[in-house]
Amino acid sequence: MPDLLLELLSEEIPARMQRRAAGDLRKAVTNALVEGGLTYEGAREYWTPRRLTLDVRGVTARSADLSDERKGPRTDAPEKAIEGFLRSAGLSSVNEAEVRTDPKKGDFYVAVVKREGRAAEDIIAEAMPGIIRSFPWPKSMRWGKASANPGSLRWVRPLQSILCTFGPETEEPRVIVFSVDGIEAGNLTQGHRFHAPDPITVRRFDDYVAKLEKAHVVLDGERRKDMILTDARNLAFAHGVELVEDDALLEEVSGLVEWPVILMGEFQTDYLVIPDDVIRLTIKTNQKCFVCRDPNTGALTNKFVLAANIEAFDGGKEIIAGNGKVVGARLADALHFWNTDQANLPDLGELKASAAKFDLDLAKPLDQRMAKLDHLGVTFHAKLGTQGERVERIARLADELAPKVGADAHLARRAAVLAKADLTTEIVGEFPEVQGTIGRTYASLQGEDDRIATAIEDHYKPIGPSDRVPTEPVAIAVALADKLDTLVGFWAIDEKPTGSKDPYALRRAALGVIRIILENSVRLPLGNIVWPHFRSVVVEGANRLQQRQVGNITNLSNEGMPTKHAIHLALDLMEKLPSASAAFDHLSAEIRNHKYADLIAFFHDRLKVYLRDSGARHDLIDAVLSPSDDDLLVIVRRVEAFGAMLDTDAGTNLMAGTRRALNILAAEEKKDGEGAFDGPVERSLLDDPAEKELANVLDSVAHHVDEHIAREEYEPAFAALAELRPAVDAFFDGVMVNADDAAIRTNRLRLLASLRETTRKLADFSKIAG
């Protein structure tokens, strides 16, 4: 079967766009093949700084002939109905339609529309111009004379050539002819811009890869990464140092070179006084180079590794020297920032009030920075106050959380107070990526407890799904306080995520809370923390707005504030009630029933995503969760225990029997009304041995389940439920639920309702799929 080779050659494609763009090209082309009635065996995309390439194997040479039947009106239908049918089917007269007979409906017309298959070349040639013109680049440009014309091609950088060949291995491949803005598809490409710029004639993929390799182009991005990493490790080893590996940098560098040549540079040792993370980020951000460390001590050395895109005639000496100059200049800036951060701020006298508020020691650089953050009144959010006010809330919350997670409350509060201090440092201003990390370094330098320093760095974590979570108790308390304050605050002002929009990263914050709690096995019923914090945020927010002399709904609306957020409601009530606290208490039921409940539901949604990603069944999660559940660790343990029970034969059979009971109850409650059978079972009406046995076993099991739940023993609780299985099976084998006697029927349905009530102590079995 034929193979398709496609290459789009352009000027430099930004490294961050290459991998996704290659995937978008594969998706667009393969979708077009399928939509055109073709099949293929496999497709793989490739990318370099200048080209996107697609190799599609085993494409059918021609789409299949299709025959489509369209049923029309009866033969004796009105003439206008028949004419409308002929037009819609593309027929010129009834003679082109078939007449068929239905025993009930009589004779009717059928249009048989046949469509001949098309050659794959025609389908591809027709689809490709549209794919290229509508390519989803995040940013694109027009160029040349054609850019003045409406509808001219946009591409990430000027598109230079299109290569498109098609054919089986046993034959000479053919060029698929099409053009886009005057660029004709052909069988030519180019090699390395400097080493092999002349045109190269290409036949099929294997030939294409081999010729590119000779022309100093390594097509496979993963192979380029392996080459860079291997050569960099070996070069570092040869110089007696060890490469500091960085996956993100490696990905970026592999997108900057088509022919990687690894070189070793160095900078002045004077710059090694700068913190390691700052040196690494300076060299990574500005020069895309790797740093090296001493294999014995782990400390950074003055060596760095770079990947050039050319085999220089001088062995790379000029390239190394040029990179060394730039690295030195940037490290000189970083050293200046470092020294400035260690010196006293010039306006210490103005910071005394802020220092007193947070119990800060203005003899310490990081304390000065926190005092400055508060003194400047840097806004966190217009409706949630300043960074200083937010730090106050986080510190208060960390203090409260500390004993619940096994942390020292004094250390947790101190860590929370200093956690945002590095935001005003010169180094973080230049390198935002080191916030938290540089805070830890500065905290250690001024003699803070190691637990405080760790918490300052880790309170942002986890940033992504693969990032580690804090594990030290003080860090756990501060990280939870930071994320919970963010979530509560934005929920109070109705700034929650909608659809794909999440500008304040609230989904990430909720997932961070979930991971910290679960991965550290923290028992933390969220309601005990979140609800009081809701009160603090709303009361403080209302007081703050009142101090700004914003007195009523109209004025708030004029400021562009939503009319439904909790702070606004409390402020409006303050005209009638003595304080924001009284206003909140007046509104507490409304806020708890809506905003607080909605936030807990948001945690439930994020927990479901987390558990599903971990392999848990979605229906088990739904069955275990109830709207009031706020202890995430307990929820997970119940899901795990439920799954373990269902994996046993007894659990599977109990599931089947319980589902049968639930179906019967649902059907009968439709007749008699919901909850019609929730009363107690009348023992005197139990006459069948099987129903007597089920009633006895239910009493015993319900008692055991309650005991296990009270002790939070969920696996034994579910195991106790499984003991119902023999009695449930016997009941359905020998008892007619809908007896003729109304009293007996009601009593048996009450017995099934009792079964439902007992199982629901742990899970809602009706939500289990299958």
C-alpha positions in Angstrom: 0.0 0.0 0.0 1.2 3.5 -0.7 2.9 5.8 1.8 2.6 9.6 2.2 5.5 11.9 2.9 4.8 15.5 3.8 7.3 18.2 4.8 6.6 21.9 5.4 9.9 23.8 5.4 10.0 27.4 6.8 12.2 29.9 8.7 12.9 29.1 12.3 9.9 27.7 14.2 9.9 28.7 18.0 11.0 25.6 20.0 8.0 25.8 22.3 5.7 25.4 19.3 7.3 22.6 17.4 6.1 19.4 19.1 2.5 20.6 19.3 2.5 21.8 15.7 3.8 18.5 14.5 1.0 16.8 16.4 -1.6 19.2 14.9 -0.3 18.4 11.4 -0.7 14.7 12.0 -4.2 15.1 13.4 -5.3 17.4 10.5 -3.9 15.2 7.7 -5.1 11.8 9.1 -8.5 13.3 9.8 -8.7 14.5 6.2 -7.7 11.0 5.0 -10.5 9.3 7.0 -13.1 11.9 6.0 -12.1 11.3 2.4 -12.9 7.6 2.8 -9.2 6.4 3.0 -7.6 4.3 5.7 -4.0 4.1 6.8 -1.9 1.8 9.0 0.1 4.3 11.0 1.3 7.9 11.1 4.2 9.6 12.9 5.2 13.2 13.1 8.7 14.8 13.2 10.0 18.3 13.8 13.2 20.4 13.6 13.7 24.1 14.0 12.8 24.6 10.4 10.5 21.8 9.3 7.4 19.8 10.2 7.3 16.3 8.7 4.7 13.6 8.5 5.2 10.0 7.6 1.9 8.1 6.9 2.2 4.4 6.1 -0.2 2.1 4.4 -2.6 4.5 2.9 -5.3 3.0 0.6 -4.8 4.1 -3.0 -8.4 4.8 -3.6 -11.6 5.4 -1.5 -14.3 2.8 -1.8 -17.3 3.1 -4.0 -20.4 4.0 -2.0 -24.1 3.4 -2.5 -26.6 5.3 -0.4 -30.3 4.6 -0.4 -32.8 7.4 0.4 -36.4 6.5 1.0 -39.0 8.7 -0.7 -42.8 9.2 -0.6 -45.4 6.8 -1.8 -45.9 6.5 -5.5 -49.4 8.0 -5.2 -48.2 11.0 -3.1 -48.9 14.5 -4.2 -46.8 15.7 -7.2 -45.1 18.4 -5.2 -43.9 15.9 -2.5 -42.4 13.7 -5.3 -40.7 16.7 -6.9 -39.2 17.7 -3.6 -37.8 14.2 -3.1 -36.3 14.1 -6.6 -34.6 17.4 -6.0 -33.1 16.4 -2.6 -31.9 13.1 -4.1 -30.4 14.7 -7.2 -32.6 12.8 -9.6 -34.1 14.4 -12.7 -37.2 12.2 -13.0 -39.0 9.3 -11.2 -37.6 7.0 -13.9 -34.3 7.2 -12.1 -35.8 6.1 -8.8 -36.6 2.5 -7.8 -40.1 1.5 -6.7 -40.4 -0.8 -3.7 -43.3 -2.3 -2.0 -44.2 -2.4 1.7 -47.0 -4.8 2.7 -48.4 -2.1 5.1 -47.5 1.1 3.3 -47.8 0.1 -0.3 -45.5 1.2 -3.1 -42.9 4.0 -2.5 -39.9 5.5 -4.2 -36.3 4.9 -3.3 -33.3 6.8 -4.7 -30.1 4.8 -4.9 -27.3 7.3 -5.0 -23.9 5.8 -6.1 -20.7 7.6 -5.5 -17.5 6.4 -7.1 -14.4 6.2 -5.1 -11.6 8.8 -5.6 -7.9 8.4 -6.0 -6.0 9.1 -2.8 -3.8 11.7 -4.6 -6.9 13.7 -5.5 -8.2 13.6 -1.9 -4.9 14.7 -0.5 -4.3 17.4 -3.1 -7.8 18.8 -2.3 -7.4 18.7 1.5 -3.8 20.0 1.9 -4.3 23.7 0.9 -7.0 24.1 3.5 -5.0 22.3 6.2 -2.0 24.6 5.6 -4.1 27.8 5.4 -6.1 27.1 8.6 -3.1 25.7 10.6 -3.6 26.5 14.3 -0.4 28.4 15.1 -0.6 30.3 18.4 1.0 33.2 16.6 1.4 33.6 12.8 2.6 36.2 10.2 2.2 37.3 6.6 5.3 38.2 4.5 6.4 39.3 1.1 4.3 41.0 -1.6 1.4 38.6 -1.2 0.9 39.8 2.4 -0.9 42.9 0.9 -3.6 40.7 -0.6 -6.7 39.8 1.5 -6.7 36.2 2.6 -3.0 35.6 2.0 -1.3 32.8 3.8 -0.4 33.2 7.5 2.4 30.9 8.9 4.5 31.0 12.1 7.5 32.1 10.0 7.8 32.5 6.2 6.9 29.1 4.6 9.6 28.3 2.1 8.7 24.9 0.4 6.2 22.0 0.5 7.3 18.5 -0.1 4.6 15.9 -0.7 5.2 12.5 -2.3 3.0 9.4 -2.4 3.4 5.8 -3.6 4.2 2.2 -2.7 7.7 1.0 -1.9 7.8 -1.1 -5.1 7.2 1.9 -7.4 8.6 5.4 -8.0 6.6 7.7 -5.7 4.6 10.5 -7.3 4.5 14.2 -6.3 1.0 15.2 -5.2 0.4 18.4 -7.0 -1.1 21.4 -5.2 -0.1 24.9 -4.4 -0.6 27.4 -1.5 0.0 31.1 -2.2 2.2 30.3 -5.1 4.3 27.7 -3.3 4.1 24.5 -5.4 4.3 21.1 -3.7 7.2 19.1 -5.0 9.9 16.5 -4.1 12.6 18.9 -3.0 13.8 19.9 0.4 16.9 21.5 1.9 19.5 20.3 4.4 21.3 22.4 7.1 21.1 26.1 6.5 24.9 26.5 6.5 26.3 23.1 5.9 24.0 21.9 3.1 21.8 24.7 1.7 21.4 23.2 -1.8 18.1 21.5 -2.9 17.8 17.8 -2.2 15.6 15.5 -4.3 13.5 13.1 -2.1 11.6 10.0 -3.0 10.1 8.5 0.1 10.6 8.7 3.9 13.6 6.4 4.4 15.4 8.1 1.5 14.4 11.5 2.9 15.8 10.7 6.4 19.1 9.4 5.0 19.7 12.4 2.7 18.9 14.8 5.5 21.4 13.1 7.8 24.1 13.5 5.1 23.0 17.2 4.9 23.6 17.7 8.6 20.0 17.4 9.8 18.8 15.0 12.5 15.1 14.7 11.8 13.9 12.9 15.0 13.6 15.3 17.9 13.9 12.5 20.5 17.1 11.3 18.9 18.5 14.9 19.0 17.6 15.0 22.7 19.5 11.7 23.3 22.5 13.0 21.3 22.6 16.3 23.3 22.2 14.6 26.6 24.7 11.8 26.0 27.4 14.2 24.5 26.8 16.7 27.3 27.3 14.1 30.0 30.4 12.8 28.3 31.9 16.3 27.8 31.2 17.2 31.4 32.8 13.9 32.6 35.9 14.7 30.5 36.2 18.0 32.3 35.9 16.4 35.7 32.4 17.8 36.4 28.8 16.5 36.3 26.0 17.8 34.1 23.0 19.3 36.0 20.2 17.7 33.9 17.1 19.7 33.0 14.3 18.0 31.0 12.6 21.2 30.1 15.8 22.8 28.9 16.7 19.7 27.0 13.4 19.8 25.2 13.9 23.5 24.3 17.5 23.1 23.1 16.6 20.1 20.9 14.2 22.5 19.2 16.9 25.0 18.5 19.4 22.8 16.6 19.2 20.5 13.6 22.8 19.3 14.0 23.7 19.4 17.7 27.4 20.1 18.5 28.2 20.1 22.2 30.7 22.6 23.6 32.0 23.5 27.1 32.2 27.1 28.3 33.1 28.7 31.6 32.5 31.9 33.6 34.4 33.7 36.3 34.5 31.9 39.7 33.7 35.1 41.4 30.1 34.6 40.5 29.8 31.3 42.4 28.8 33.3 45.5 25.4 33.8 43.9 22.9 31.1 44.9 23.0 28.0 42.7 19.4 28.4 41.5 20.0 31.9 40.4 23.1 30.9 38.5 21.3 28.0 36.8 18.3 30.2 35.9 20.4 33.0 34.6 22.4 30.7 32.3 19.3 28.7 31.3 17.0 31.7 30.6 19.4 33.8 28.7 21.7 31.4 26.9 19.8 28.0 27.0 22.9 26.3 28.5 23.3 23.6 31.1 25.3 24.2 34.3 27.7 21.7 35.9 28.4 20.7 39.5 31.2 19.1 41.4 30.5 15.4 41.5 32.0 15.2 45.0 30.4 18.2 46.8 27.3 18.8 44.6 28.2 22.5 44.4 28.0 24.3 41.1 31.2 24.9 39.2 32.0 27.7 36.7 31.6 25.3 33.8 28.5 25.3 31.5 27.5 23.2 28.5 26.0 24.6 25.3 24.6 23.1 22.1 25.7 24.8 18.9 23.9 24.2 15.6 27.1 24.2 13.5 30.5 22.5 13.2 32.6 25.6 13.4 36.0 25.7 11.6 37.8 26.7 14.7 36.3 23.9 16.8 33.8 26.3 18.4 36.2 28.6 20.1 34.4 31.8 19.0 31.0 30.3 19.9 32.3 29.4 23.4 33.8 32.9 23.8 30.6 34.7 22.7 28.4 32.6 25.1 30.9 33.2 27.9 30.7 37.0 27.5 26.9 37.0 27.6 26.8 34.6 30.6 29.3 36.7 32.4 27.3 39.9 31.8 24.1 38.3 33.0 25.7 36.9 36.1 27.2 40.3 36.8 23.6 41.6 36.9 22.5 38.7 39.1 25.4 39.4 41.5 24.3 43.0 41.8 20.8 41.9 42.6 22.1 39.4 45.2 24.3 42.0 46.9 21.4 44.6 46.9 19.1 42.0 48.5 21.6 41.5 51.3 21.9 45.1 52.1 19.5 47.2 54.3 16.6 48.9 52.6 17.0 52.7 52.5 13.6 53.4 54.1 13.6 51.3 57.2 12.1 54.0 59.3 8.9 53.9 57.3 8.6 50.1 57.8 8.3 50.1 61.6 4.5 49.9 61.6 4.4 46.9 59.3 7.2 45.3 61.3 5.2 45.7 64.5 2.1 44.3 62.8 3.9 41.1 61.8 6.4 40.9 64.7 9.3 41.3 62.2 12.9 42.0 63.0 14.1 44.8 60.8 17.7 43.8 61.3 17.1 40.8 59.0 16.9 41.3 55.2 13.9 39.0 54.6 11.9 40.6 57.4 12.7 44.0 55.8 11.3 42.7 52.5 8.1 41.5 54.2 7.6 44.8 55.9 8.2 46.6 52.6 5.6 44.3 50.9 3.0 45.3 53.5 4.0 49.0 53.6 3.7 49.4 49.8 0.2 48.1 49.9 0.8 45.9 46.9 -2.6 44.7 45.7 -3.3 41.0 45.6 -6.8 41.5 44.2 -9.0 44.6 44.2 -11.8 42.8 46.1 -9.5 40.8 48.4 -7.1 43.4 49.6 -3.4 43.8 49.6 -0.6 41.2 49.8 -0.1 42.2 53.4 -3.7 41.6 54.3 -3.5 38.2 52.5 -0.4 37.3 54.4 -2.3 38.1 57.7 -5.0 35.7 56.6 -2.6 33.0 55.6 -0.6 33.3 58.8 -3.8 33.0 60.9 -4.9 30.0 59.0 -1.5 28.3 59.1 -1.5 28.8 62.9 -4.9 27.1 63.1 -3.9 24.3 60.7 -0.6 23.6 62.5 -1.8 21.3 65.3 -4.1 19.4 62.8 -1.1 18.4 60.7 1.4 17.9 63.5 3.3 21.2 63.1 4.6 23.7 65.5 2.1 26.6 65.4 4.8 29.3 66.1 7.0 28.1 63.3 4.0 27.8 60.9 3.0 31.3 61.6 6.5 32.7 61.2 6.9 30.7 57.9 3.6 32.0 56.6 4.6 35.6 57.4 7.9 35.3 55.5 6.5 33.1 52.6 5.8 36.1 50.3 8.6 38.3 51.5 10.9 37.4 48.5 8.4 39.0 46.1 10.0 42.3 46.7 13.6 41.1 46.3 15.6 42.2 43.3 16.4 38.7 42.2 12.7 37.6 42.1 11.9 40.8 40.2 14.4 39.6 37.6 13.7 35.9 37.8 10.1 35.2 39.0 10.8 31.5 38.6 12.9 31.5 41.8 10.2 32.9 44.1 10.0 30.6 47.1 13.4 29.1 46.3 15.2 32.3 46.9 13.0 32.9 50.0 14.3 29.7 51.4 17.9 30.7 50.6 17.5 34.1 52.3 15.7 32.6 55.3 18.6 30.2 55.8 21.1 33.0 55.5 19.4 34.9 58.3 19.3 31.9 60.6 15.7 30.8 60.4 14.8 27.3 61.5 15.2 24.8 58.7 11.5 24.0 58.9 10.6 27.6 58.2 13.0 27.8 55.2 11.6 24.6 53.8 8.0 25.9 54.2 8.9 29.1 52.4 10.0 27.2 49.3 7.4 24.4 49.4 4.3 26.4 50.1 3.8 27.0 46.4 3.9 23.2 45.7 2.6 21.2 44.0 2.6 23.5 41.0 1.7 20.7 38.5 0.5 17.1 38.6 4.0 15.7 38.5 5.4 18.1 41.0 6.2 16.8 44.5 4.0 17.8 47.5 5.3 19.3 50.8 6.0 16.6 53.4 7.4 18.5 56.4 4.5 19.4 58.7 5.2 23.2 58.9 5.4 23.3 55.1 2.1 21.3 54.9 0.4 23.8 57.1 1.6 26.9 55.2 0.9 25.3 51.7 -2.6 24.4 52.7 -3.2 27.8 54.2 -2.0 29.5 51.1 -4.2 27.5 48.7 -7.3 27.4 50.9 -7.2 31.2 51.4 -7.0 31.6 47.6 -10.0 29.3 47.0 -12.2 30.8 49.8 -11.4 34.3 48.7 -12.2 33.9 45.1 -15.3 31.9 45.9 -16.5 34.7 48.2 -16.3 37.2 45.2 -17.7 34.9 42.6 -14.5 34.6 40.6 -14.6 30.8 40.2 -13.6 28.9 37.1 -16.0 28.7 34.2 -15.5 26.3 31.3 -11.9 26.3 30.2 -11.2 29.7 31.9 -9.4 29.6 35.2 -7.3 32.8 35.4 -6.5 32.4 39.0 -5.5 28.7 38.7 -8.1 27.6 41.2 -8.3 24.1 39.8 -4.6 23.7 40.4 -5.0 25.1 44.0 -7.8 22.6 44.8 -5.8 19.7 43.3 -2.8 20.9 45.4 -4.9 20.7 48.6 -6.2 17.3 47.6 -2.7 15.9 46.9 -1.2 17.4 50.0 -3.9 15.8 52.2 -4.0 12.4 50.5 -0.3 11.9 49.9 0.5 12.9 53.5 -2.5 11.0 54.9 -3.8 14.1 56.7 -7.1 14.0 58.5 -8.6 17.4 57.8 -12.4 17.8 57.5 -12.4 20.9 55.3 -15.6 22.3 56.8 -13.9 23.0 60.1 -11.3 25.1 58.3 -13.1 26.5 55.3 -16.3 27.8 56.9 -14.6 29.9 59.6 -12.2 31.3 56.9 -15.2 32.2 54.8 -16.4 34.3 57.7 -13.0 36.0 58.0 -12.7 36.8 54.3 -16.3 38.1 54.0 -16.2 40.2 57.2 -12.8 41.7 56.5 -13.8 42.4 52.9 -17.0 44.1 53.8 -15.1 46.3 56.4 -12.5 47.1 53.9 -15.0 48.2 51.3 -16.9 50.3 53.9 -13.6 52.1 54.8 -13.3 53.0 51.2 -16.7 54.7 51.7 -18.5 52.4 49.2 -21.9 52.3 50.9 -24.5 50.5 48.9 -25.3 48.2 46.1 -25.5 51.0 43.5 -22.0 52.3 44.3 -20.6 48.8 44.2 -22.2 48.1 40.9 -20.7 51.3 39.6 -17.3 50.0 40.5 -17.9 46.9 38.4 -18.4 44.6 41.3 -20.7 41.7 40.9 -24.0 42.0 42.8 -24.0 38.5 44.2 -20.6 38.0 45.9 -20.6 37.4 49.6 -18.6 40.5 50.6 -21.1 42.7 48.7 -24.1 41.1 50.4 -22.6 41.6 53.8 -21.7 45.2 53.1 -25.3 45.9 51.9 -26.6 44.6 55.2 -24.2 46.7 57.2 -26.6 49.7 56.7 -29.2 47.9 58.8 -27.0 45.8 61.1 -24.3 47.1 63.5 -21.3 45.4 61.9 -19.9 43.2 59.2 -19.8 40.3 61.7 -23.6 40.7 62.4 -24.2 41.0 58.6 -22.3 37.7 58.0 -24.2 35.9 60.8 -27.5 37.1 59.2 -26.4 35.7 55.9 -24.6 32.6 57.1 -27.3 30.2 56.0 -27.4 31.7 52.5 -23.6 31.6 52.2 -23.3 28.1 53.6 -26.0 26.8 51.4 -24.6 28.3 48.2 -21.0 29.5 48.2 -19.6 27.2 50.8 -21.5 24.2 49.4 -20.4 25.1 45.9 -16.8 25.2 47.0 -17.0 21.7 48.6 -18.7 20.5 45.4 -15.7 21.9 43.5 -13.3 19.9 45.7 -15.4 16.8 45.0 -15.1 17.4 41.3 -11.3 17.8 41.5 -11.1 14.7 43.7 -13.0 12.7 41.1 -10.5 13.8 38.5 -7.6 12.9 40.8 -9.0 9.5 41.6 -9.9 8.7 38.0 -6.4 9.6 36.9 -5.2 7.2 39.6 -7.3 4.4 38.2 -10.3 4.5 40.4 -13.8 3.7 39.0 -15.8 6.9 38.5 -19.0 5.1 39.6 -17.5 4.0 42.9 -16.6 7.6 43.6 -20.1 8.8 42.9 -21.6 6.1 45.0 -19.5 6.9 48.0 -19.7 10.7 47.8 -22.4 12.8 49.5 -22.7 16.6 49.3 -21.7 17.0 52.9 -18.5 14.9 52.8 -15.5 17.1 53.5 -12.9 14.7 54.8 -11.0 13.8 51.6 -8.9 11.0 53.2 -12.1 9.3 54.5 -13.7 9.5 51.1 -10.7 7.9 49.4 -10.5 5.1 52.0 -14.2 4.4 51.5 -13.8 4.2 47.7 -10.8 1.8 48.1 -12.8 -0.4 50.6 -15.8 -0.4 48.3 -13.7 -1.5 45.4 -12.1 -4.2 47.4 -15.5 -5.6 48.4 -16.8 -5.6 44.8 -13.7 -7.5 43.7 -15.0 -10.5 45.8 -17.7 -13.0 44.8 -19.7 -12.1 47.8 -19.5 -8.4 47.0 -20.5 -9.0 43.3 -23.5 -11.1 44.3 -24.6 -8.6 47.0 -24.4 -5.9 44.3 -26.7 -7.9 42.1 -29.2 -8.6 44.9 -29.1 -5.0 46.1 -29.6 -3.6 42.7 -32.6 -5.9 42.3 -34.0 -4.6 45.6 -33.4 -1.0 44.5 -35.2 -1.5 41.2 -38.2 -3.0 42.9 -38.4 -0.2 45.4 -38.0 2.4 42.7 -40.9 0.9 40.7 -43.2 0.6 43.7 -42.4 4.1 45.0 -43.5 5.5 41.7 -46.9 4.1 42.5 -47.1 4.7 46.2 -44.9 7.8 46.5 -41.2 8.4 47.4 -40.5 7.2 51.0 -43.7 5.3 51.2 -41.8 2.2 52.6 -39.4 3.9 55.0 -41.2 2.8 58.2 -40.1 0.1 60.6 -40.6 -3.6 59.6 -43.4 -5.3 61.4 -42.0 -8.5 62.8 -45.4 -10.1 63.2 -46.0 -9.9 59.5 -42.9 -11.8 58.6 -44.1 -15.4 57.8 -41.6 -16.7 55.3 -38.3 -18.1 56.8 -36.3 -16.3 54.1 -37.7 -12.9 55.0 -37.3 -13.5 58.7 -33.6 -14.4 58.1 -33.1 -11.3 56.1 -34.6 -9.1 58.8 -32.4 -10.7 61.5 -29.2 -10.5 59.4 -30.0 -6.8 58.5 -30.3 -5.9 62.2 -27.0 -7.6 63.0 -25.1 -6.2 59.9 -26.4 -2.7 60.4 -25.2 -2.8 64.0 -21.7 -4.0 62.9 -21.5 -1.4 60.1 -22.3 1.4 62.5 -19.6 0.2 64.9 -17.0 0.0 62.1 -18.0 3.4 60.7 -17.7 5.0 64.2 -14.1 3.6 64.4 -13.5 4.6 60.7 -12.8 1.0 59.8 -14.1 1.0 56.2 -12.8 -2.3 54.9 -14.4 -4.2 57.8 -17.6 -2.2 57.3 -17.9 -3.2 53.7 -16.9 -6.7 54.6 -19.8 -6.7 57.1 -22.2 -5.6 54.3 -21.0 -8.5 52.2 -22.3 -10.9 54.9 -25.8 -9.9 53.7 -25.3 -11.8 50.4 -26.7 -15.3 51.4 -29.8 -13.8 53.1 -30.5 -11.5 50.1 -30.1 -14.3 47.6 -32.4 -16.6 49.7 -35.0 -13.8 50.0 -35.3 -13.3 46.2 -35.2 -17.0 45.5 -38.2 -17.8 47.8 -40.2 -14.7 48.5 -42.7 -12.8 46.3 -42.3 -9.2 47.3 -45.6 -7.9 45.7 -47.9 -10.2 47.7 -51.7 -10.1 47.2 -52.1 -9.0 50.9 -51.4 -5.3 50.9 -50.0 -5.3 54.5 -47.5 -8.1 53.7 -46.5 -6.3 50.4 -45.8 -3.1 52.3 -43.9 -4.9 55.0 -41.7 -6.7 52.5 -41.0 -3.4 50.7 -40.1 -1.9 54.1 -37.6 -4.8 54.4 -36.0 -3.9 51.1 -36.0 -0.2 52.2 -34.1 -1.3 55.3 -31.6 -3.1 53.1 -31.2 0.2 51.1 -30.8 2.2 54.2 -28.1 -0.2 55.5 -26.1 -0.2 52.3 -26.4 3.6 52.0 -24.5 4.0 55.3 -21.5 3.3 53.1 -22.5 3.8 49.5 -25.4 4.4 47.1 -25.4 1.1 45.2 -27.8 2.5 42.6 -24.9 4.6 41.2 -22.8 1.6 40.3 -22.6 0.9 36.6 -23.2 -2.5 35.0 
